Amino acid sequence: MNELNIKPFDCFLQKESKIEIHPNCIRHTDDFKMKEKVLLVVNCDSDIFLHPMIRSLYKNVNQDDFTLCIFDNSYSAKFNEDIYFNYGFNNILFLDNTRCYTDVVPRRWIVDVNEELLNQNRFASVIHCKTVDFCLKYFKQEGVKDLILADSDVLFKQNPFNIIDRNYVCVGENEAKNHRLAPYLLYFNLEKLELNYFDETRMLGITSDDLTLYDTGGAFTADLIDKKIPYKQIKLEDYIVHFGGGSYIFDADDIKNTHNIICSRQEQPQKSFELVYKWLKLNNSLYL
């Protein structure tokens, strides 16, 4: 296929359809080799969390044991992966789906979303859901056996791959209030996984009266339960410290919904930085 004709990912591709990524959207070192274990981080303008998160990861896991995939959906500034490439981290796969329009013309998307969903939901939520669905299918296609999804605003207390149990399709914590398996740290057995993670026809919108399928993992968890597919429960607090809402912490429209900071738009960035700094300082033993 001509690379210029590669289209954004379609959630409803037939199983036999090959998933392709435009070459301009993928980066790694020359000696990169895909491992059977992948830790996936979907970033959206949360670099302030992502760097300490990566440091805490490498405190607990040898880079030779896994592939770290950073899938960047940022729309303010692209994550600087060269920091890691220049220091010899050859297990990192960087997938560039940013909205910054700074490097490639015409721009190519790996994952995109339709206008109707964008009008109903926050951009970061919609693109995050569809990105996870893409990555599960892409890495399954590439022969990966074990994938762990982690939020960018977590710090690891121990090796996250300790949650792997191949007797189950998934291992995670059932977040009852949001009717889903929490996506902050979640294991997928790709050899057994057959379900779609995201169904855009059931993403009802953040203003809907029924939010059971709204956020990341809602439809997937509903399908797991409906089809009586067993999954293993763990307590995430044994494995991670989670800030929560890191992609929205500097967005004045969402700040009150995430951490209840009551302030004006002019004051909000400084208040947010203070909150993040205190959290990082409190947990610095996990990444320093």
C-alpha positions, -999 to 999 in steps of 0.1 A, spaced: 0 0 0 12 35 -8 21 50 26 3 83 18 -30 64 16 -28 50 51 -60 61 68 -67 67 105 -76 36 125 -112 24 122 -126 7 153 -148 -15 131 -121 -30 109 -126 -66 100 -104 -90 121 -84 -100 90 -76 -64 81 -40 -54 87 -35 -23 109 -9 1 94 8 31 109 22 60 87 60 59 89 61 96 99 41 87 131 64 61 145 99 65 162 124 42 179 161 36 180 178 17 152 183 -14 175 147 -15 188 131 -49 190 95 -55 200 92 -76 232 64 -100 242 55 -77 271 44 -41 265 36 -13 289 14 12 272 11 48 283 -13 72 265 -1 107 269 -22 139 264 -4 170 275 8 155 308 46 155 304 49 169 340 37 135 352 51 113 324 88 119 331 87 109 368 63 80 359 90 66 335 117 70 361 96 51 386 90 24 360 127 19 354 134 17 391 113 -14 392 118 -31 357 148 -38 336 144 -22 301 155 -55 285 123 -72 298 97 -52 280 87 -26 254 75 8 267 50 24 242 43 61 246 13 70 224 12 108 223 -22 124 218 -11 159 230 -25 190 214 -3 216 231 33 202 227 48 169 216 65 148 242 103 149 238 112 113 233 148 122 223 156 126 260 153 89 263 167 79 228 198 99 234 205 81 266 203 46 250 168 36 260 162 12 231 130 -4 244 108 26 238 83 28 209 70 63 204 38 68 184 31 104 174 -6 113 172 -2 149 183 -22 178 171 6 203 171 11 204 133 48 212 137 67 185 119 49 168 90 29 182 62 4 169 53 -2 156 89 -10 119 93 -32 106 122 -29 71 137 -62 75 154 -88 102 148 -124 108 161 -155 121 145 -171 155 151 -202 141 168 -182 124 195 -161 155 200 -192 176 205 -205 152 231 -173 145 251 -140 160 261 -113 154 234 -89 136 257 -115 111 268 -127 102 233 -92 99 218 -80 80 248 -107 53 245 -101 48 208 -63 48 212 -64 20 237 -86 0 213 -62 6 185 -31 -4 206 -47 -36 218 -54 -47 182 -21 -34 169 1 -51 195 -19 -84 192 -12 -82 155 25 -77 162 28 -108 183 28 -92 218 14 -116 244 10 -94 275 0 -57 276 -3 -35 306 -22 -2 303 -10 25 327 -20 62 332 6 88 327 0 103 361 9 72 382 40 62 401 49 26 406 54 10 440 66 -22 425 71 -40 392 37 -35 373 43 -68 354 37 -86 387 -1 -83 380 2 -106 350 -19 -138 353 -24 -156 320 -53 -176 333 -74 -145 328 -82 -121 299 -78 -91 323 -64 -83 357 -74 -50 373 -96 -33 398 -133 -30 393 -140 7 398 -177 4 407 -185 41 408 -176 44 371 -188 9 361 -155 -2 346 -122 -19 352 -100 11 361 -76 20 332 -49 34 356 -32 0 357 -48 -29 338 -34 -61 323 -46 -76 290 -38 -112 279 -37 -105 242 -36 -142 233 -71 -146 249 -85 -111 242 -113 -111 215 -135 -81 227 -133 -46 214 -122 -22 241 -141 8 227 -175 11 211 -181 46 199 -218 38 193 -222 34 231 -202 65 242 -232 84 252 -216 117 261 -205 134 293 -239 152 297 -259 120 294 -281 108 323 -265 73 319 -227 74 323 -222 37 328 -206 33 294 -191 68 292 -154 67 301 -125 46 292 -133 9 296 -170 12 302 -183 -7 272 -154 -32 275 -163 -40 311 -200 -43 303 -192 -68 276 -169 -88 299 -198 -91 324 -224 -98 298 -204 -126 282 -194 -140 317 -157 -137 309 -138 -140 342 -112 -114 352 -90 -112 382 -94 -85 408 -65 -67 425 -61 -35 446 -43 -9 426 -31 9 457 -7 -21 462 10 -12 429 6 25 421 1 59 435 -23 78 412 -27 115 409 -59 114 389 -70 138 361 -35 147 350 -46 154 314 -71 180 327 -52 196 356 -41 226 336 -75 230 318 -95 258 335 -128 243 322 -121 209 339 -101 219 370 -131 220 394 -142 185 382 -109 169 389 -94 184 421 -119 210 433 -95 239 430 -117 270 433 -99 299 415 -101 322 386 -87 313 351 -58 336 358 -49 319 391 -56 283 379 -22 274 363 -3 284 394 -27 266 417 -24 235 395 14 236 395 14 239 433 -8 208 436 13 187 412 45 198 429 32 188 463 21 154 450 55 148 433 74 159 464 53 137 487 60 106 465 96 114 453 110 82 468 91 63 441 110 79 412 143 94 426 
